[in-house]
Amino acid sequence: MPGHKLDPIDRKILAELQSDGRMTNVELARRVGISAPPCLRRVRTLEEAGYIRGYHADVDPRALGFEVQVFAMVGLVSQAEADLSAFEARCRAWSLVRECHMLNGEVDFILKCVAPTLSAFQTFLTEELTAADNVASVKTSLVIRGAKDEPGVPFDVLEERIARTA
């Protein structure tokens, strides 16, 4: 099981950093019950192993004038690997697309988009997304409000799974 080779202290470090990535190493060490030097070594090892992909601020889009959030369900003409990869590359280049996930089923991709105005999103939709090579269909849903936006993974569930398999 992924994550199982991590010891309880490593998992606690990850959980603490996931909830507050700005805390000092001294504070992190205190929270996980070890001294600062080994804590820093563990954090660096977790970074090098790819468990920690980066650190960033959780920015409020609306506070910065991005009033519109839309989920776009995209169907492609072709699902050949080259065409899927080309679409993913295109999504990475579009600033308004904040997340892109390939799905199975009726929809090939779901995109999470933000825009300052509905008009700006409409321009992106008609001039960029629907006009892109290989795009067969786009269905959009405007977000009215969000009830939960929790990044990362639920460490309580991970700990329960590990306890059951131990």
TIMI-393292 format. One record per residue: residue number from 1; x, y, z of N, C-alpha, C in turn. Coordinates in Angstrom, 3 decimals. Each point is the difference from the previous one (the first is absolute). Layout:
N
+-----+----------+----------+----------+----------+----------+----------+----------+----------+----------+
|   k |      nxx |      nyy |      nzz |     caxx |     cayy |     cazz |      cxx |      cyy |      czz |
+-----+----------+----------+----------+----------+----------+----------+----------+----------+----------+
| NUM |        X |        Y |        Z |        X |        Y |        Z |        X |        Y |        Z |
...
+-----+----------+----------+----------+----------+----------+----------+----------+----------+----------+
This chain:
166
+-----+----------+----------+----------+----------+----------+----------+----------+----------+----------+
|   k |      nxx |      nyy |      nzz |     caxx |     cayy |     cazz |      cxx |      cyy |      czz |
+-----+----------+----------+----------+----------+----------+----------+----------+----------+----------+
|   1 |    0.849 |   -1.175 |    0.000 |   -0.849 |    1.175 |    0.000 |    0.895 |    1.239 |    0.000 |
|   2 |   -0.263 |    0.969 |   -0.925 |    0.782 |    1.227 |    0.014 |   -0.129 |    0.697 |    1.354 |
|   3 |    1.093 |    0.591 |    0.449 |   -0.021 |    0.691 |    1.279 |    0.333 |   -0.911 |    1.166 |
|   4 |   -0.066 |   -1.332 |   -0.208 |    0.228 |   -0.933 |    1.100 |    1.467 |   -0.043 |    0.414 |
|   5 |    0.932 |    0.274 |   -0.924 |    1.413 |   -0.029 |    0.361 |    0.417 |    1.219 |    0.816 |
|   6 |   -0.874 |    0.980 |    0.092 |    0.254 |    1.152 |    0.853 |   -0.299 |   -0.393 |    1.446 |
|   7 |    0.846 |    0.447 |    0.919 |   -0.287 |   -0.318 |    1.394 |   -0.993 |    1.020 |    0.567 |
|   8 |   -0.513 |   -0.238 |    1.195 |   -1.012 |    0.916 |    0.567 |    0.472 |    1.454 |    0.115 |
|   9 |    1.272 |    0.205 |    0.267 |    0.503 |    1.371 |    0.102 |   -0.013 |    0.673 |   -1.368 |
|  10 |    0.420 |   -0.725 |   -1.042 |   -0.054 |    0.554 |   -1.356 |   -1.427 |    0.390 |   -0.365 |
|  11 |   -0.945 |   -0.872 |    0.308 |   -1.398 |    0.292 |   -0.328 |   -0.506 |    1.194 |    0.798 |
|  12 |    0.414 |    0.121 |    1.249 |   -0.402 |    1.147 |    0.818 |    0.606 |    1.293 |   -0.562 |
|  13 |    1.244 |   -0.061 |   -0.436 |    0.632 |    1.161 |   -0.642 |   -0.804 |    0.423 |   -1.219 |
|  14 |   -0.355 |   -0.951 |   -0.841 |   -0.778 |    0.315 |   -1.205 |   -1.356 |    0.602 |    0.361 |
|  15 |   -0.664 |   -0.578 |    0.985 |   -1.314 |    0.512 |    0.402 |    0.115 |    1.428 |    0.529 |
|  16 |    1.002 |    0.250 |    0.825 |    0.179 |    1.339 |    0.564 |    0.337 |    1.017 |   -1.084 |
|  17 |    0.906 |   -0.350 |   -0.903 |    0.364 |    0.928 |   -1.079 |   -1.160 |    0.226 |   -0.965 |
|  18 |   -0.805 |   -1.030 |   -0.207 |   -1.166 |    0.160 |   -0.870 |   -0.973 |    1.016 |    0.586 |
|  19 |   -0.139 |    0.019 |    1.309 |   -0.939 |    0.945 |    0.612 |    0.614 |    1.386 |    0.176 |
|  20 |    1.320 |    0.083 |    0.129 |    0.670 |    1.297 |    0.161 |    1.426 |   -0.112 |   -0.502 |
|  21 |    0.205 |    0.311 |   -1.258 |    1.322 |   -0.105 |   -0.613 |    0.943 |    1.129 |    0.369 |
|  22 |   -0.475 |    0.991 |    0.744 |    0.845 |    1.148 |    0.358 |    0.644 |   -0.115 |    1.374 |
|  23 |   -0.338 |   -1.018 |    0.744 |    0.572 |   -0.073 |    1.347 |    1.514 |   -0.215 |   -0.071 |
|  24 |    0.679 |    0.448 |    1.030 |    1.449 |   -0.174 |    0.055 |    0.331 |   -1.471 |    0.249 |
|  25 |    1.223 |   -0.360 |   -0.306 |    0.441 |   -1.357 |    0.270 |   -0.044 |   -0.296 |    1.491 |
|  26 |    0.305 |    0.988 |    0.828 |   -0.042 |   -0.186 |    1.460 |   -1.419 |   -0.318 |    0.446 |
|  27 |   -0.979 |    0.724 |   -0.522 |   -1.400 |   -0.262 |    0.351 |   -0.436 |   -1.370 |   -0.509 |
|  28 |    0.378 |   -0.340 |   -1.221 |   -0.338 |   -1.307 |   -0.552 |    0.592 |   -1.106 |    0.863 |
|  29 |    1.247 |    0.139 |    0.363 |    0.651 |   -1.011 |    0.843 |   -0.732 |   -0.152 |    1.332 |
|  30 |   -0.406 |    1.128 |    0.602 |   -0.748 |   -0.053 |    1.254 |   -1.302 |   -0.761 |   -0.180 |
|  31 |   -0.715 |    0.285 |   -1.094 |   -1.301 |   -0.643 |   -0.230 |    0.115 |   -1.502 |   -0.222 |
|  32 |    1.090 |   -0.443 |   -0.628 |    0.127 |   -1.430 |   -0.291 |    0.816 |   -0.744 |    1.057 |
|  33 |    0.566 |    0.759 |    0.958 |    0.658 |   -0.638 |    1.139 |    1.438 |   -0.423 |   -0.227 |
|  34 |    0.720 |    0.689 |   -0.871 |    1.424 |   -0.278 |   -0.190 |    0.749 |    1.329 |    0.032 |
|  35 |    1.327 |   -0.064 |    0.039 |    0.786 |    1.241 |    0.010 |    0.111 |    0.557 |   -1.424 |
|  36 |    0.420 |    1.252 |   -0.087 |    0.000 |    0.712 |   -1.281 |    0.938 |   -0.591 |   -1.060 |
|  37 |    1.263 |   -0.364 |    0.325 |    0.885 |   -0.498 |   -1.066 |   -0.521 |   -1.266 |   -0.706 |
|  38 |   -0.434 |   -1.038 |    0.744 |   -0.533 |   -1.162 |   -0.728 |   -1.311 |    0.312 |   -0.725 |
|  39 |   -0.764 |    0.940 |    0.521 |   -1.244 |    0.389 |   -0.670 |    0.321 |    0.607 |   -1.366 |
|  40 |    0.973 |    0.899 |   -0.033 |    0.388 |    0.622 |   -1.264 |    0.533 |   -1.045 |   -0.972 |
|  41 |    0.793 |   -0.956 |    0.480 |    0.499 |   -1.072 |   -0.880 |   -1.160 |   -0.805 |   -0.577 |
|  42 |   -0.986 |   -0.301 |    0.842 |   -1.163 |   -0.757 |   -0.478 |   -0.783 |    0.792 |   -1.046 |
|  43 |   -0.191 |    1.291 |    0.239 |   -0.727 |    0.829 |   -0.969 |    0.734 |   -0.005 |   -1.330 |
|  44 |    1.307 |    0.175 |    0.033 |    0.775 |   -0.001 |   -1.251 |   -0.084 |   -1.348 |   -0.707 |
|  45 |    0.023 |   -1.080 |    0.761 |   -0.135 |   -1.336 |   -0.593 |   -1.381 |   -0.163 |   -0.638 |
|  46 |   -1.052 |    0.479 |    0.678 |   -1.364 |   -0.074 |   -0.543 |   -0.121 |    0.835 |   -1.278 |
|  47 |    0.676 |    1.150 |   -0.038 |    0.003 |    0.823 |   -1.212 |    0.704 |   -0.727 |   -1.139 |
|  48 |    1.191 |   -0.541 |    0.276 |    0.783 |   -0.692 |   -1.028 |   -0.717 |   -1.238 |   -0.520 |
|  49 |   -0.755 |   -0.672 |    0.870 |   -0.733 |   -1.203 |   -0.401 |   -1.291 |    0.327 |   -0.753 |
|  50 |   -0.359 |    1.276 |   -0.048 |   -1.192 |    0.401 |   -0.743 |   -1.296 |   -0.003 |    0.797 |
|  51 |    0.070 |   -0.278 |    1.293 |   -1.217 |    0.053 |    0.817 |   -0.463 |    1.446 |    0.180 |
|  52 |    0.943 |    0.915 |    0.073 |   -0.310 |    1.424 |    0.069 |    0.356 |    0.591 |   -1.354 |
|  53 |   -1.012 |    0.464 |   -0.721 |    0.222 |    0.513 |   -1.350 |    0.307 |    1.488 |   -0.018 |
|  54 |   -0.301 |    0.714 |    1.069 |    0.276 |    1.426 |    0.028 |   -0.753 |    0.678 |    1.122 |
|  55 |    0.189 |    1.298 |    0.085 |   -0.646 |    0.819 |    1.016 |   -0.600 |    1.201 |   -0.716 |
|  56 |   -1.208 |    0.349 |    0.351 |   -0.623 |    1.167 |   -0.615 |   -1.086 |    0.565 |    0.907 |
|  57 |   -0.344 |    1.247 |   -0.266 |   -1.060 |    0.660 |    0.760 |   -1.351 |   -0.376 |   -0.584 |
|  58 |   -0.997 |   -0.115 |    0.844 |   -1.383 |   -0.230 |   -0.425 |   -0.623 |    1.371 |   -0.235 |
|  59 |    0.038 |    0.452 |   -1.235 |   -0.433 |    1.345 |   -0.361 |   -1.503 |    0.008 |   -0.269 |
|  60 |   -0.686 |    1.023 |    0.493 |   -1.441 |    0.150 |   -0.214 |   -0.232 |    0.653 |   -1.364 |
|  61 |   -0.509 |   -0.763 |   -0.975 |   -0.201 |    0.559 |   -1.344 |   -0.925 |    1.219 |   -0.009 |
|  62 |   -1.072 |   -0.051 |    0.777 |   -0.958 |    1.115 |    0.010 |    0.614 |    1.271 |    0.568 |
|  63 |    0.869 |   -0.134 |    0.976 |    0.663 |    1.176 |    0.558 |    0.876 |    0.686 |   -1.046 |
|  64 |    0.438 |   -0.771 |   -1.001 |    0.836 |    0.543 |   -1.067 |   -0.796 |    0.338 |   -1.255 |
|  65 |   -1.330 |   -0.064 |    0.109 |   -0.838 |    0.403 |   -1.125 |   -0.391 |   -1.110 |   -0.951 |
|  66 |    0.271 |   -1.244 |    0.329 |   -0.438 |   -1.116 |   -0.829 |   -1.342 |   -0.497 |    0.540 |
|  67 |   -1.055 |    0.607 |   -0.486 |   -1.350 |   -0.233 |    0.525 |   -0.664 |   -1.250 |   -0.569 |
|  68 |    0.534 |   -0.524 |   -1.089 |   -0.659 |   -1.103 |   -0.700 |    0.842 |   -1.267 |    0.100 |
|  69 |   -0.657 |   -1.084 |    0.427 |    0.631 |   -1.315 |    0.002 |   -0.922 |   -0.935 |   -0.776 |
|  70 |    0.571 |   -0.751 |   -0.916 |   -0.779 |   -0.857 |   -0.894 |    0.673 |   -1.361 |   -0.108 |
|  71 |   -0.817 |   -1.042 |   -0.027 |    0.496 |   -1.322 |   -0.354 |   -0.427 |   -0.266 |   -1.434 |
|  72 |    0.952 |   -0.383 |   -0.838 |   -0.282 |   -0.284 |   -1.405 |    0.273 |   -1.475 |   -0.256 |
|  73 |   -1.012 |   -0.697 |   -0.509 |    0.126 |   -1.397 |   -0.358 |    0.261 |   -0.056 |   -1.506 |
|  74 |    1.146 |   -0.560 |   -0.362 |    0.458 |    0.038 |   -1.381 |    0.014 |   -1.405 |   -0.593 |
|  75 |   -0.621 |   -0.123 |   -1.171 |    0.066 |   -1.233 |   -0.777 |    0.896 |    0.230 |   -1.202 |
|  76 |    0.873 |   -0.953 |   -0.280 |    0.912 |    0.109 |   -1.136 |   -0.465 |   -0.862 |   -1.161 |
|  77 |    0.418 |    0.348 |   -1.177 |   -0.304 |   -0.795 |   -1.193 |    0.773 |   -1.315 |    0.063 |
|  78 |    1.268 |    0.084 |    0.374 |    0.874 |   -1.174 |    0.043 |    0.599 |   -0.147 |    1.390 |
|  79 |    0.064 |   -1.248 |    0.466 |    0.615 |   -0.289 |    1.285 |    1.346 |   -0.709 |   -0.172 |
|  80 |    0.597 |    0.139 |   -1.173 |    1.341 |   -0.548 |   -0.203 |    0.956 |    0.707 |    0.955 |
|  81 |    0.996 |   -0.711 |    0.471 |    0.908 |    0.569 |    1.010 |    0.617 |    1.314 |   -0.445 |
|  82 |    0.385 |    0.108 |   -1.251 |    0.594 |    1.250 |   -0.495 |   -0.995 |    1.153 |    0.105 |
|  83 |   -1.270 |   -0.269 |   -0.281 |   -1.026 |    1.036 |    0.075 |   -0.314 |    0.375 |    1.448 |
|  84 |   -0.027 |   -0.980 |    0.881 |   -0.216 |    0.278 |    1.425 |    1.139 |    0.852 |    0.557 |
|  85 |    1.232 |   -0.381 |   -0.322 |    1.165 |    0.749 |    0.472 |    0.017 |    1.415 |   -0.557 |
|  86 |   -0.391 |    0.160 |   -1.254 |   -0.034 |    1.334 |   -0.615 |   -1.030 |    0.882 |    0.699 |
|  87 |   -1.156 |   -0.575 |    0.341 |   -1.012 |    0.783 |    0.706 |    0.485 |    0.388 |    1.393 |
|  88 |    0.634 |   -0.930 |    0.700 |    0.541 |    0.303 |    1.330 |    1.033 |    1.132 |   -0.070 |
|  89 |    0.849 |   -0.038 |   -1.004 |    1.002 |    1.063 |   -0.174 |   -0.682 |    1.338 |   -0.254 |
|  90 |   -1.038 |   -0.037 |   -0.804 |   -0.750 |    1.231 |   -0.279 |   -0.610 |    0.557 |    1.284 |
|  91 |   -0.556 |   -0.888 |    0.834 |   -0.590 |    0.441 |    1.271 |    1.038 |    0.639 |    0.909 |
|  92 |    1.200 |   -0.566 |    0.025 |    1.057 |    0.575 |    0.840 |    0.359 |    1.409 |   -0.452 |
|  93 |   -0.202 |    0.307 |   -1.259 |    0.332 |    1.327 |   -0.536 |   -1.105 |    1.030 |    0.241 |
|  94 |   -1.220 |   -0.435 |    0.254 |   -1.109 |    0.935 |    0.226 |   -0.002 |    0.470 |    1.448 |
|  95 |    0.163 |    1.284 |    0.207 |    0.050 |    0.550 |    1.364 |   -1.296 |   -0.187 |    0.770 |
|  96 |   -1.133 |    0.106 |   -0.664 |   -1.281 |   -0.117 |    0.700 |   -0.284 |   -1.422 |    0.486 |
|  97 |    0.653 |   -0.987 |   -0.598 |   -0.178 |   -1.394 |    0.429 |    0.928 |   -0.241 |    1.175 |
|  98 |   -0.586 |   -0.260 |    1.161 |    0.779 |   -0.202 |    1.218 |    0.211 |   -1.474 |    0.300 |
|  99 |   -0.906 |   -0.851 |   -0.442 |    0.149 |   -1.445 |    0.162 |   -0.501 |   -0.676 |   -1.261 |
| 100 |    0.628 |   -1.112 |   -0.341 |   -0.416 |   -0.801 |   -1.161 |    0.141 |   -1.462 |    0.396 |
| 101 |   -1.105 |   -0.732 |   -0.105 |   -0.001 |   -1.411 |    0.371 |   -0.612 |   -0.823 |   -1.127 |
| 102 |    0.700 |   -1.065 |   -0.418 |   -0.560 |   -0.923 |   -0.974 |   -0.904 |   -0.981 |    0.744 |
| 103 |   -1.174 |   -0.258 |   -0.568 |   -0.990 |   -0.870 |    0.623 |   -0.296 |   -1.193 |   -0.884 |
| 104 |   -0.646 |   -1.006 |    0.587 |   -0.563 |   -1.052 |   -0.829 |   -1.501 |    0.255 |   -0.110 |
| 105 |   -0.638 |   -0.643 |   -0.946 |   -1.433 |    0.197 |   -0.164 |   -0.315 |    0.927 |   -1.163 |
| 106 |   -1.115 |    0.704 |    0.099 |   -0.482 |    0.841 |   -1.095 |    0.851 |    1.235 |   -0.242 |
| 107 |    0.633 |    0.505 |    1.032 |    0.804 |    1.221 |   -0.097 |    1.469 |   -0.391 |    0.020 |
| 108 |    0.786 |    0.620 |   -0.870 |    1.431 |   -0.309 |   -0.041 |    0.797 |    0.784 |    1.042 |
| 109 |   -0.344 |    1.275 |    0.182 |    0.722 |    0.851 |    0.946 |   -0.984 |    0.882 |    0.752 |
| 110 |    0.372 |    0.325 |    1.241 |   -0.711 |    1.040 |    0.724 |    1.044 |    1.063 |    0.346 |
| 111 |   -0.363 |    1.242 |   -0.252 |    0.882 |    1.122 |    0.242 |   -0.619 |    0.895 |    1.066 |
| 112 |    0.811 |    0.447 |    0.921 |   -0.431 |    1.015 |    0.959 |    0.593 |    1.311 |   -0.494 |
| 113 |   -0.868 |    0.949 |   -0.276 |    0.429 |    1.278 |   -0.563 |   -0.413 |    1.147 |    0.917 |
| 114 |    0.792 |    1.054 |    0.000 |   -0.363 |    1.230 |    0.684 |    0.132 |    1.145 |   -0.993 |
| 115 |   -0.821 |    1.023 |    0.193 |    0.044 |    1.177 |   -0.864 |   -0.476 |    1.208 |    0.795 |
| 116 |    0.448 |    1.180 |   -0.390 |   -0.448 |    1.185 |    0.726 |   -1.481 |    0.304 |   -0.213 |
| 117 |   -0.505 |   -0.302 |   -1.199 |   -1.403 |    0.274 |   -0.320 |   -0.557 |   -1.138 |   -0.840 |
| 118 |   -1.314 |   -0.062 |   -0.065 |   -0.637 |   -0.993 |   -0.856 |    0.349 |    0.260 |   -1.463 |
| 119 |    0.083 |    1.265 |   -0.372 |    0.369 |    0.367 |   -1.362 |    1.405 |   -0.493 |   -0.350 |
| 120 |    0.936 |    0.126 |    0.937 |    1.364 |   -0.480 |   -0.247 |    0.009 |   -1.513 |   -0.171 |
| 121 |   -0.790 |   -0.714 |    0.812 |   -0.069 |   -1.453 |   -0.168 |   -0.633 |   -0.349 |   -1.339 |
| 122 |   -1.055 |    0.701 |   -0.365 |   -0.675 |   -0.259 |   -1.278 |    0.970 |    0.177 |   -1.166 |
| 123 |    0.830 |    1.018 |    0.057 |    0.998 |    0.217 |   -1.052 |    0.969 |   -1.174 |   -0.056 |
| 124 |    0.486 |   -0.436 |    1.164 |    0.887 |   -1.167 |    0.044 |   -0.696 |   -1.229 |   -0.575 |
| 125 |   -1.246 |   -0.195 |    0.397 |   -0.761 |   -1.161 |   -0.441 |   -0.145 |   -0.036 |   -1.518 |
| 126 |   -0.399 |    1.116 |   -0.583 |   -0.287 |    0.011 |   -1.437 |    1.244 |    0.141 |   -0.875 |
| 127 |    0.989 |    0.748 |    0.480 |    1.168 |    0.251 |   -0.837 |    1.155 |   -0.969 |    0.230 |
| 128 |    0.028 |   -0.629 |    1.164 |    1.113 |   -0.898 |    0.306 |   -0.444 |   -1.456 |    0.157 |
| 129 |   -0.859 |   -0.247 |    0.980 |   -0.322 |   -1.386 |    0.350 |   -0.774 |   -0.715 |   -1.098 |
| 130 |   -1.138 |    0.533 |   -0.404 |   -0.786 |   -0.704 |   -1.020 |    0.666 |    0.037 |   -1.368 |
| 131 |    0.903 |    0.970 |   -0.209 |    0.703 |    0.100 |   -1.284 |    1.257 |   -0.868 |   -0.053 |
| 132 |    0.370 |   -0.615 |    1.097 |    1.226 |   -0.797 |    0.043 |   -0.116 |   -1.256 |   -0.856 |
| 133 |    1.135 |   -0.402 |   -0.543 |    0.046 |   -1.237 |   -0.786 |   -0.499 |   -1.168 |    0.841 |
| 134 |   -0.758 |   -0.878 |   -0.640 |   -0.458 |   -1.256 |    0.587 |   -1.130 |    0.154 |    1.012 |
| 135 |   -0.462 |    1.207 |    0.306 |   -1.105 |    0.171 |    0.949 |   -1.317 |   -0.198 |   -0.738 |
| 136 |   -0.779 |   -0.975 |    0.451 |   -1.288 |   -0.307 |   -0.630 |   -1.150 |    0.687 |    0.726 |
| 137 |    0.086 |    0.073 |    1.345 |   -1.095 |    0.586 |    0.768 |    0.512 |    0.560 |    1.311 |
| 138 |   -0.697 |    1.030 |    0.466 |    0.304 |    0.599 |    1.300 |   -1.321 |    0.308 |    0.686 |
| 139 |   -0.148 |   -0.496 |    1.216 |   -1.158 |    0.336 |    0.834 |    0.551 |    0.681 |    1.244 |
| 140 |   -0.605 |    1.118 |    0.370 |    0.515 |    0.755 |    1.143 |   -1.027 |    0.090 |    1.120 |
| 141 |    0.524 |    0.108 |    1.213 |   -0.825 |    0.228 |    1.183 |    0.659 |    1.100 |    0.812 |
| 142 |   -0.751 |    1.066 |    0.218 |    0.467 |    1.132 |    0.778 |   -0.139 |   -0.316 |    1.484 |
| 143 |    1.050 |    0.222 |    0.761 |   -0.030 |   -0.251 |    1.435 |   -0.762 |    1.141 |    0.676 |
| 144 |   -1.024 |   -0.346 |    0.754 |   -0.765 |    0.980 |    0.766 |    0.708 |    0.290 |    1.317 |
| 145 |    0.370 |   -1.053 |    0.711 |    0.800 |    0.145 |    1.211 |    0.683 |   -1.333 |    0.280 |
| 146 |    1.068 |    0.077 |    0.758 |    0.737 |   -1.200 |    0.388 |   -0.304 |   -0.359 |    1.438 |
| 147 |   -0.202 |   -1.265 |    0.268 |   -0.265 |   -0.465 |    1.357 |    1.252 |   -0.586 |    0.651 |
| 148 |    0.953 |   -0.444 |   -0.837 |    1.225 |   -0.576 |    0.540 |    1.078 |    0.072 |   -1.068 |
| 149 |    1.185 |    0.384 |    0.409 |    1.157 |    0.039 |   -0.888 |    1.198 |   -0.378 |    0.847 |
| 150 |    0.204 |   -1.282 |    0.181 |    1.016 |   -0.516 |    0.912 |    1.109 |   -0.653 |   -0.815 |
| 151 |    1.185 |    0.607 |   -0.040 |    1.087 |   -0.589 |   -0.782 |    0.605 |   -1.216 |    0.693 |
| 152 |    0.770 |   -0.758 |   -0.742 |    0.749 |   -1.112 |    0.573 |   -0.822 |   -1.247 |    0.196 |
| 153 |    0.407 |   -0.786 |    0.978 |   -0.632 |   -1.288 |    0.277 |   -0.475 |   -0.059 |    1.447 |
| 154 |   -0.993 |   -0.852 |    0.278 |   -0.477 |   -0.154 |    1.387 |    0.910 |   -0.960 |    0.776 |
| 155 |    0.897 |    0.552 |    0.798 |    0.955 |   -0.835 |    0.729 |   -0.675 |   -0.912 |    1.011 |
| 156 |   -1.177 |    0.384 |    0.518 |   -0.693 |   -0.885 |    0.935 |   -0.395 |   -1.304 |   -0.695 |
| 157 |   -0.406 |    0.080 |   -1.256 |   -0.362 |   -1.202 |   -0.766 |    1.246 |   -0.855 |   -0.253 |
| 158 |    1.114 |    0.648 |   -0.342 |    1.255 |   -0.729 |   -0.207 |    0.409 |   -0.744 |    1.263 |
| 159 |   -0.061 |    0.678 |    1.139 |    0.386 |   -0.642 |    1.263 |   -0.914 |   -1.178 |    0.331 |
| 160 |   -1.306 |    0.133 |   -0.271 |   -0.937 |   -1.118 |    0.233 |    0.343 |   -1.184 |   -0.880 |
| 161 |    0.315 |    0.243 |   -1.266 |    0.366 |   -1.104 |   -0.922 |    1.263 |   -0.697 |    0.459 |
| 162 |    0.987 |    0.784 |    0.425 |    1.270 |   -0.587 |    0.466 |   -0.237 |   -0.816 |    1.254 |
| 163 |   -0.819 |    0.513 |    0.913 |   -0.297 |   -0.735 |    1.250 |   -0.697 |   -1.312 |   -0.292 |
| 164 |   -0.898 |   -0.026 |   -0.997 |   -0.714 |   -1.232 |   -0.336 |    0.904 |   -1.045 |   -0.613 |
| 165 |    1.050 |    0.433 |   -0.743 |    0.879 |   -0.955 |   -0.660 |    1.186 |   -0.418 |    0.868 |
| 166 |    0.159 |    0.669 |    1.156 |    1.153 |   -0.297 |    0.879 |   -0.243 |   -1.253 |    0.814 |
+-----+----------+----------+----------+----------+----------+----------+----------+----------+----------+
